[in-house]
Amino acid sequence: MVKAYLRFEPAASFGVIASVDSNISYDSSGKHLLSPALEKIGVWNVRQGLCTKTLTPSTASRGPSLAVTSIASSPSSLIAGGYGDGSIRIWDSDKGTCETTLNGHKGAVTALRYNKAGSLLASGSKDNDVILWDVVGETGLFRLRGHRDQVTDVVFLNSGKKLVSSSKDKFLRVWDLDTQHCMQIVGGHHSEIWSLDVDLDERYLVTGSADSELHFYEIRHESVDGNSVNGDEESSIQNKWEVLRHFGEIQRQSKDRVATVQFNKSGNLLACQVAGKTVEIYRVLDDAEAKRKAKRRVHRKKEKKHSKETLGGVENGDENNANKGDNSSVTHVPTETTNPAVTVPDVFKLLHTIRANKKICSISFCPITPKSSMASLALSLNNNLLEFYTIELGETRKTLAIDLQGHRSDVRSVTLSSDNTFLLSTSHNAVKIWNPITGSCLRTIDSGYGLCSLILPTNKYGLVGTKDGTIEIIDIGSGTCVEVMEAHGGSVRSIAALPHKNGFVTGSADHDVKFWEYQLKQKPGQATKQLVVSNVSTMKMNDDALVVAISPDAKYIAVALLDSTVKVHFADTFKFFLSLYGHKLPVLCMDISSDGDLIVTGSADKNLKIWGLDFGDCHKSIFAHADSVMAVQFVPKTHYVFSVGKDRLVKYWDADKFELLLTLEGHHADIWCLAVSNRGDFIVTGSHDRSIRRWDRTEEQFFIEEEKEKRLEEMFEADLDNAFENKYASKEEIPEEGAVALAGKQTQETLTATDLVIERLDIAEAEKKRIAEHQVEKNNNNNVAVFQSNPLMNGLSPSDYVLSAFSKVHTNDLEQTLLALPFSDALKLLSYLKDWTSYSDKVELVCRVGTLLLQTHYNQLLATPAARPILTVFSDIFYERVKGWKDIFGFNLAAMDHIQQLMASRSDALFHDARSKLVEIRARQSKRLEERSHTGEVKRKKKKT
């Protein structure tokens, strides 16, 4: 009889506040901060400091490829998340649901940016391509090729008509989105460009690289008639294609490369975050202030020059020449000081430098400006931390830090309580108590570098063995460290409880294995009883003790040593019993089954070995992981084993049959530790990626043979994809001026959709043939039986049956699905479009399908006589239906405009306009007064001289 097993599935992931691979971003309201948490996006309420929502992909494959690599928020509630596998998911932050998935990139998404309206999304990737997406239509418009290295950032210009992209190839490219071509390539950088941004009024574009300065560019705008708005006519004629004009540089304070440059929403501040611990905040002066600063600069320069000339003249005794020089300089002042050239230092002034304790990964300005300050800035640090700063004119203040919901470094050990109600985890400086069901952090206790931990059977106290050789006693109820005991001369590597006794055993790098007893005692001067731990006995070993394990009957103690052997002794007399040798590298983990029959060891040689504890014979040696095996544990009262390793995988084994049952993917870095619940209904793992994951046992059954077949299929498909990408992909030379290509990419889903369309076309054609034959028989003979339709078609007509295939095709995948259709099937599909136009809600689909097929098979359609009648019929209906819908949309838009005008006339909108006009008039008057006062000053100076 074939044995069935119960499947384990990923159930929860917690402990990650901000992962290092992606940027952070505020949503449009400014109340929530979007933070990457490995494959998830956390939505944090800034005021409360709580994660209110988690956006988690629903896909089954949760491997390292699904890490979030880029986040962008739109003006609405939509959020775009780019992932390591090249996919982009559009999320609704209010509902917490994924609206659509866009597949186009072949490498990790590195840059995302919405246009001002939020209707278009530009994405850049490690595959060197930029793709423009229609967010409303949920489709890719086109792919822009030209960069020779990873695209690092993108930004829209001129109300979304142009796009600027930066790359590691040291060039900026300006793309005209109407004509879909590269219209300008900007050089001048000496190193990779990492970030760029543009201010709200689109006056300046700034780029950050590994250069010691920030580069600034002026943006040329075109008016309605096509002439340049800024700049004279001659320059606009000469530089017709020059959108970005070099404005200058400003020296940075830090020597580290720039990671992010970002303007705030109002455009009066510029933040430059480097790949270190600092953020430089620059104040952006408006035109009037910049001109005044330039005038002062020129005036100081003139005065300095004048004073030098005067001193030189007096020394030479030639005062007349000095006066002449002075007169000439004075007569030259008005022309230079009235319109001096504004430089970058006149516009951008260093205001503050924010210094964090750890390396900064990303920054984001809050779109809502606080009343009492200039701006709010959020920082994500590489130690799993979010910090918030308020920027004022005189200082910057740290207002909030979100740090309690996760460890600052690797999770080195996890331990479950006996009733599975809470979980204890350790890292380099803290012990945290969690609720393993909800994932909420209940307690945080400062500690040393915890390498191992144990919760005592009473569930009131926890023990932590540290790298310094101490044992820390943790009071779980109060969340305090009661006592720190000097236990060993080297790091405490392992703690194991003694069954049925008030004691435990520790193994250390000082070659000692110590037996301890604990009891509750009331010390003098204390009101309550405290846990008192005392050393009972010590067993000396020949080498470092890496792991200790006690058999369930407390008869044997197994100690794994640095010499790659496992020594088994009698626990009461310390008498030697067995030596388990066979591993090539030290044993890092081991466990003994509940019945005491088996002991399983995991080693740095990537192998699991299953031994019999009666004679010490090796039952089986299994090549288990692609890297070191870090933890192994039996499911209580069974011979099923879980193992974790540095290859990021959790594996489930049958130790009797020596079979791999399941491979669980999800962690994004080395897995250090593992804990199995005493009922075996869930397991918990801790990793270098700072996440703690819970995996639950489900009611779904599986069989070993089925799992083997599934793994082989996955390997085969992965090999096919890699072979197609690497060997048969066209190695075409990318033209220097840039090229345009299709936005989508061929995936397993598009190929499956193409197969489905072809299959349904064949069934529909056969059904049409049967209907025609039946009709002929019916005309010839009236006593013909009633026509029996094909049961596969579910009572649908041939036309509707083919149409139903497209309901399962995602909008973004339609282009690639139709591209894979052979010409004969494309011709059949065109013949059905006429029938589909009768459905009013399918007109858009018909237009897209018809247009794509015509573009793809244009030459063949021209040369095929059979296609002419189909195209003739289609063209007549096509224009008629589209015109009808265009008229309906036009009518509705006109009606909405009329309603808007009616509402505006009833409200105080007119007064709002009047207020804005009044502000404009006052601004003009103040400008005139400034100019008059300035000319008066110049005249007075002339008279004096």
Order of alpha helices (4+ residues) and beta strands (2+ residues): beta-beta-beta-beta-beta-beta-beta-beta-beta-beta-beta-beta-beta-beta-beta-beta-beta-beta-beta-beta-alpha-beta-beta-beta-beta-alpha-alpha-alpha-beta-beta-beta-beta-beta-beta-beta-beta-beta-beta-beta-beta-beta-beta-beta-beta-beta-beta-beta-beta-beta-beta-beta-beta-beta-beta-beta-beta-beta-beta-beta-beta-alpha-beta-alpha-alpha-alpha-alpha-alpha-alpha-alpha-alpha
